[in-house]
Every structure is written in structure tokens, then in C-alpha cells.
Amino acid sequence: MKNTVFALTFALSGFLSSSAYAQFGSAPAELSLIELNDDMYVISNVAVPGLVTVLVTDAGVLLVDDKFEIDHDNIVQLLKTVTNQPVKYVINTHYHPDHSGGNAKLQALNAIVVASDHALARMLVTNQPGLPNVAADGPLTIYIGGKTVEIHPVGPAHTNGDVVVLFPDYRVLASGDIFANGPGTSAQLVDYPGGGSAKAWPHAIESALKLDFDTVVPGHGLVSKRSDLEEYLDRSMRFSATMTELIREYRSRENIEKVVRRDFAWEDFHVQAALDGLISEFRSGPVAAR
């Protein structure tokens, strides 16, 4: 393993149109703090932006994801209610700005941002601020305040740079957007310009399930259990099997749209962003290379 230093608004340069989620990221989200245990918290909100997982130690704070830039001040204020320690590390589960938009402001406070090399590549392509200080092409472990934090690449799924973050001392997994669980968040949204793959998505979840944890902080939605991620694996496999069958039957785009809306909770945004890519992927044959 080598280490390389170096818009919803998603507005992700080719992934989403500028109009699709313009209402998100234009104002700070209403945030709340959920306590997982004595040292860990989740900074939560409804749907978008993504959840933030917080580890507090006597040597500093580690965050998994940091929402949009506009949410920075509210994140910092919530952190101050539980610790006086500075943020030392931020791990981006992928490149989307509802998970990495706060990077630059936290870097200005001396935080080190870590991501996968695929996430760094996409951030460069999309001209995002707050590029990772460290980008890894394999597993990476951070030790902070006597605690261990493991970064495990699992993509492609939502993007080709998806990682999950394990807190083995607490049996907690931060899954990023390979898993979402809650009202309006559960649909599998594949970022095809970002290297995502619906076919490979079940393999990403299987990789995550090889790790030892009880609690899952999803990319969006509600704090969940391991069994919820296992159910999401079943759903992702059913999604892939359904798409394979629809393509085999030469179903029309209109018919496929009807099925993914009815059976897999796709909404206008998902259809606009990913339906054509989804159809193309399943017409192309084998599962995307991991």
C-alpha cells in the first residue's frame, strides 16, 4: 500500500445538473448531535448533507466527513459542546461536497484530510477546494489518543473512491454512501462520472460486512445496526438482479424508470442523475472491475 501526499447542491461536474439540488448547500442545515458512546457522536440532519461521525480523544478530534462548506460553523459549535480539543483529522468517505465541502476550512485550522486516491482524482477533475493532504490506494490506519481508526476501500459503488471507516475499539462503522437508511435517503444513487457501479455495489457492502462492528453510521439517514446493512445488501443484490432481468427482456427506458421508482425508491433526482448510466452499465455485460 502506498500513500501519496500531495451539488442536495452536489454540482459535481457532470454527475448532477446545477438545477437538480440547488436548494441544498445554499443555507446551513439544521444539525443535531447524537451520542453513540462516551467518545463518539454523530452530527445529524435530515437527508442532506451527509452525516458526520465524531471521535473525541484527549489528543484531538477525528471526523468522518464534514458536510458542505456552509455547515462548517455549526459543526464547530456543536463540537465545542462536547470537547475543547481541535479537529486533527478528517476522513472523506468519497469526494462529493456534501461530505467533503468543509475540508478547506478545517485544513485552515490545521486538520489533516485523508481520502482515497480515487476521491482525490475526482476532486481534482471537479476543481474542488480542500484537497486531501493524504490519499491512499489501500487500507490505512490512524492512531489518535490511544484509539485506532481503520480506513478500508470498498468501491466502486456510489463512486469508485468509496471507503468505510471502522472504529474497532467501539465496534462502530461509518459507511459513507454505500449505505443510506431513512426516509427519502435509501435509494442507491450511482455516480457514473465518478466511477460508481450498481453491479459492483453488493461487493462493496460484502467487503464492509467482513469487518467487525455492531453500529453503522450511514452516509445519510439514521444511525443503524449491522442487520440493517445486511438487509441493504439484499436490496442491492435484488436491484442488480432486477436490472439484469429488465435489460434481458429489452424493456424500454420508460418501463425501467417505472420499476426503479416503484420498487427501489428512485425519485426525479435519481432518474435525472443516473438512469441512463444505469441502463448503459447493465447493457455492457460484466461487473465493473474492483
C-alpha positions as CSV (number, residue, x, y, z in Angstrom):
1,M,0.0,0.0,0.0
2,K,1.4,3.4,-0.9
3,N,0.4,6.8,0.5
4,T,0.5,9.8,-1.7
5,V,0.6,13.3,-0.2
6,F,0.0,15.8,-2.3
7,A,-24.2,19.7,-5.6
8,L,-28.6,18.3,-2.4
9,T,-26.0,21.2,-4.2
10,F,-23.9,18.4,-5.3
11,A,-23.0,20.4,-8.6
12,L,-20.5,17.6,-9.3
13,S,-19.3,18.4,-12.8
14,G,-21.2,16.0,-15.0
15,F,-22.9,14.0,-12.2
16,L,-25.7,16.4,-11.4
17,S,-27.2,19.3,-13.2
18,S,-26.9,22.6,-11.5
19,S,-30.7,22.8,-11.0
20,A,-31.3,19.3,-9.6
21,Y,-30.4,20.1,-5.9
22,A,-29.8,23.8,-5.9
23,Q,-31.8,24.1,-2.7
24,F,-29.1,22.1,-0.8
25,G,-25.8,23.7,0.3
26,S,-27.1,27.2,-0.1
27,A,-28.0,27.5,3.6
28,P,-26.7,25.8,6.7
29,A,-28.5,22.6,7.6
30,E,-30.3,22.3,10.9
31,L,-27.9,20.0,12.8
32,S,-28.2,17.9,16.0
33,L,-25.7,15.8,18.0
34,I,-26.3,12.2,18.7
35,E,-24.2,10.4,21.3
36,L,-23.1,6.9,20.3
37,N,-20.9,6.3,23.4
38,D,-18.7,8.2,25.8
39,D,-16.3,9.2,23.0
40,M,-18.3,9.1,19.8
41,Y,-21.0,11.2,18.3
42,V,-22.9,11.7,15.1
43,I,-23.7,15.2,13.7
44,S,-27.0,14.6,12.1
45,N,-29.6,16.3,9.9
46,V,-32.5,15.4,7.7
47,A,-31.4,13.8,4.4
48,V,-28.7,16.1,3.1
49,P,-25.8,16.8,3.7
50,G,-24.2,13.6,4.8
51,L,-23.8,12.5,8.4
52,V,-20.6,13.3,10.3
53,T,-19.1,10.7,12.6
54,V,-17.1,12.2,15.5
55,L,-14.4,10.6,17.7
56,V,-13.2,12.7,20.6
57,T,-9.9,11.8,22.3
58,D,-7.5,13.7,24.6
59,A,-5.2,14.1,21.6
60,G,-7.8,15.7,19.4
61,V,-10.9,15.0,17.4
62,L,-11.3,12.9,14.3
63,L,-14.2,13.4,11.9
64,V,-15.6,11.2,9.2
65,D,-16.9,13.6,6.5
66,D,-17.6,17.3,7.1
67,K,-20.7,18.3,5.1
68,F,-20.9,21.4,2.9
69,E,-18.7,24.3,3.5
70,I,-21.6,26.4,4.7
71,D,-22.2,23.9,7.6
72,H,-18.7,24.4,9.0
73,D,-19.5,27.0,11.7
74,N,-22.4,24.9,13.0
75,I,-20.3,21.8,13.1
76,V,-17.6,23.6,15.1
77,Q,-20.2,25.0,17.6
78,L,-21.6,21.5,18.2
79,L,-18.2,20.1,18.7
80,K,-17.5,22.7,21.3
81,T,-20.4,21.4,23.4
82,V,-18.6,18.1,24.0
83,T,-14.9,18.9,23.8
84,N,-12.2,21.7,23.7
85,Q,-9.9,19.6,21.6
86,P,-9.2,20.7,18.0
87,V,-10.1,18.6,14.9
88,K,-6.9,16.8,14.0
89,Y,-8.1,14.5,11.2
90,V,-10.9,14.4,8.7
91,I,-11.6,11.3,6.6
92,N,-13.6,11.8,3.4
93,T,-15.6,8.6,2.6
94,H,-15.8,9.9,-1.0
95,Y,-15.4,13.2,-3.0
96,H,-18.9,14.6,-3.0
97,P,-19.1,18.1,-1.5
98,D,-21.9,17.2,0.9
99,H,-19.2,15.0,2.6
100,S,-16.0,17.0,1.8
101,G,-17.2,20.6,1.5
102,G,-15.8,21.5,4.9
103,N,-12.3,20.3,4.1
104,A,-10.7,23.7,3.4
105,K,-12.0,25.5,6.5
106,L,-10.9,22.6,8.7
107,Q,-7.5,22.5,7.0
108,A,-7.1,26.2,7.8
109,L,-7.5,25.1,11.4
110,N,-4.6,22.6,10.9
111,A,-6.7,19.5,10.3
112,I,-5.2,16.7,8.1
113,V,-7.7,15.4,5.5
114,V,-7.4,11.8,4.3
115,A,-9.2,10.2,1.4
116,S,-8.8,7.5,-1.3
117,D,-6.6,8.3,-4.3
118,H,-9.7,7.9,-6.5
119,A,-11.5,10.6,-4.4
120,L,-8.5,12.9,-4.8
121,A,-8.5,12.3,-8.6
122,R,-12.2,13.3,-8.8
123,M,-11.8,16.3,-6.6
124,L,-9.1,17.5,-9.0
125,V,-11.3,16.9,-12.0
126,T,-14.2,18.8,-10.4
127,N,-11.9,21.6,-9.2
128,Q,-13.0,21.2,-5.6
129,P,-11.3,23.1,-2.7
130,G,-9.8,21.3,0.3
131,L,-7.9,18.6,-1.5
132,P,-6.8,15.7,0.8
133,N,-3.4,16.1,2.5
134,V,-3.1,12.3,2.3
135,A,-4.6,10.0,-0.3
136,A,-4.2,6.2,-0.1
137,D,-4.7,3.4,-2.7
138,G,-5.3,0.8,0.0
139,P,-6.2,0.3,3.7
140,L,-4.9,2.9,6.1
141,T,-4.8,3.1,9.9
142,I,-4.8,6.2,12.0
143,Y,-3.8,6.2,15.7
144,I,-5.1,9.1,17.8
145,G,-5.3,9.4,21.6
146,G,-4.8,5.7,22.1
147,K,-7.6,4.8,19.7
148,T,-7.4,3.0,16.4
149,V,-9.3,4.1,13.2
150,E,-9.2,1.9,10.1
151,I,-9.9,3.1,6.6
152,H,-11.0,0.4,4.2
153,P,-11.5,1.0,0.5
154,V,-14.6,-0.8,-0.8
155,G,-15.6,0.9,-4.1
156,P,-16.8,1.0,-6.7
157,A,-20.3,1.5,-5.5
158,H,-21.7,5.0,-5.1
159,T,-18.3,6.2,-6.6
160,N,-15.1,4.5,-7.4
161,G,-13.4,6.0,-4.3
162,D,-15.7,4.8,-1.6
163,V,-14.2,4.0,1.7
164,V,-15.7,2.8,5.0
165,V,-14.2,3.7,8.4
166,L,-14.0,1.3,11.3
167,F,-13.7,2.2,14.9
168,P,-12.7,-1.2,16.3
169,D,-12.5,0.0,19.9
170,Y,-16.2,0.9,19.8
171,R,-17.5,-1.6,17.1
172,V,-18.8,1.3,15.0
173,L,-18.6,1.6,11.2
174,A,-19.0,4.8,9.2
175,S,-20.2,3.5,5.8
176,G,-20.3,6.6,3.7
177,D,-22.8,6.5,0.8
178,I,-22.6,2.8,0.1
179,F,-25.4,2.7,2.7
180,A,-28.2,5.1,3.4
181,N,-31.1,4.3,5.7
182,G,-34.0,6.5,6.4
183,P,-36.9,8.4,4.9
184,G,-36.0,9.8,1.5
185,T,-32.4,8.6,1.6
186,S,-32.4,4.8,0.9
187,A,-32.2,4.8,-2.9
188,Q,-28.9,3.6,-4.4
189,L,-27.6,6.6,-6.3
190,V,-24.7,5.7,-8.6
191,D,-22.3,8.5,-9.7
192,Y,-21.3,7.2,-13.1
193,P,-19.0,10.1,-14.0
194,G,-17.4,9.4,-10.6
195,G,-16.7,5.7,-11.4
196,G,-19.7,4.3,-9.5
197,S,-21.3,0.9,-10.3
198,A,-24.6,-0.6,-9.4
199,K,-23.3,-4.0,-10.4
200,A,-20.3,-3.8,-8.1
201,W,-22.3,-2.2,-5.2
202,P,-23.1,-5.6,-3.5
203,H,-19.4,-6.4,-3.4
204,A,-18.7,-3.2,-1.6
205,I,-21.2,-4.0,1.1
206,E,-19.9,-7.5,1.3
207,S,-16.4,-6.1,1.9
208,A,-17.8,-3.9,4.7
209,L,-19.6,-6.8,6.3
210,K,-16.3,-8.7,6.6
211,L,-15.4,-6.1,9.3
212,D,-16.3,-6.5,13.0
213,F,-18.9,-3.9,14.1
214,D,-22.4,-3.6,15.6
215,T,-23.4,0.0,14.9
216,V,-23.4,1.6,11.4
217,V,-23.4,5.4,10.7
218,P,-24.7,5.6,7.2
219,G,-23.9,8.3,4.7
220,H,-27.4,9.6,5.0
221,G,-30.3,8.8,7.3
222,L,-30.5,7.1,10.7
223,V,-27.9,5.5,12.9
224,S,-28.3,1.8,12.2
225,K,-27.4,-1.7,13.1
226,R,-25.3,-4.3,11.4
227,S,-28.5,-6.1,10.5
228,D,-29.7,-3.0,8.6
229,L,-26.6,-3.1,6.4
230,E,-27.2,-6.8,5.8
231,E,-30.7,-6.0,4.6
232,Y,-29.3,-3.3,2.4
233,L,-27.0,-5.9,0.8
234,D,-30.1,-8.0,0.0
235,R,-31.7,-5.0,-1.5
236,S,-28.7,-4.1,-3.6
237,M,-28.5,-7.6,-4.9
238,R,-32.2,-7.5,-5.8
239,F,-31.7,-4.2,-7.5
240,S,-28.9,-5.7,-9.6
241,A,-30.9,-8.8,-10.4
242,T,-33.9,-6.7,-11.4
243,M,-31.9,-4.6,-13.7
244,T,-30.3,-7.6,-15.3
245,E,-33.7,-9.1,-16.0
246,L,-35.2,-5.8,-17.3
247,I,-32.3,-5.4,-19.8
248,R,-32.5,-9.1,-20.8
249,E,-36.2,-8.5,-21.6
250,Y,-35.3,-5.4,-23.7
251,R,-37.6,-3.2,-21.5
252,S,-37.9,0.4,-22.6
253,R,-36.3,3.3,-20.6
254,E,-39.8,4.4,-19.6
255,N,-40.6,0.9,-18.2
256,I,-37.2,0.7,-16.3
257,E,-37.8,4.1,-14.8
258,K,-41.2,3.0,-13.6
259,V,-39.7,-0.1,-11.9
260,V,-36.9,1.8,-10.1
261,R,-39.3,4.4,-8.9
262,R,-41.8,1.8,-7.7
263,D,-39.5,-0.8,-6.2
264,F,-36.3,1.0,-5.3
265,A,-37.4,4.5,-4.1
266,W,-35.9,6.4,-7.0
267,E,-37.1,10.0,-7.3
268,D,-36.7,12.6,-10.0
269,F,-33.2,13.4,-8.9
270,H,-32.0,9.8,-9.2
271,V,-33.6,9.4,-12.6
272,Q,-32.1,12.7,-13.9
273,A,-28.6,11.9,-12.5
274,A,-28.2,8.2,-13.1
275,L,-30.9,6.3,-15.1
276,D,-29.1,6.5,-18.4
277,G,-25.8,5.4,-16.8
278,L,-27.6,2.6,-15.0
279,I,-29.1,1.2,-18.3
280,S,-25.8,1.6,-20.1
281,E,-24.0,-0.3,-17.3
282,F,-26.3,-3.3,-17.4
283,R,-26.2,-3.4,-21.1
284,S,-22.4,-3.6,-21.1
285,G,-22.0,-7.1,-19.6
286,P,-19.6,-8.0,-16.7
287,V,-19.4,-6.4,-13.3
288,A,-17.1,-3.4,-13.1
289,A,-13.5,-4.2,-12.1
290,R,-12.8,-3.5,-8.4
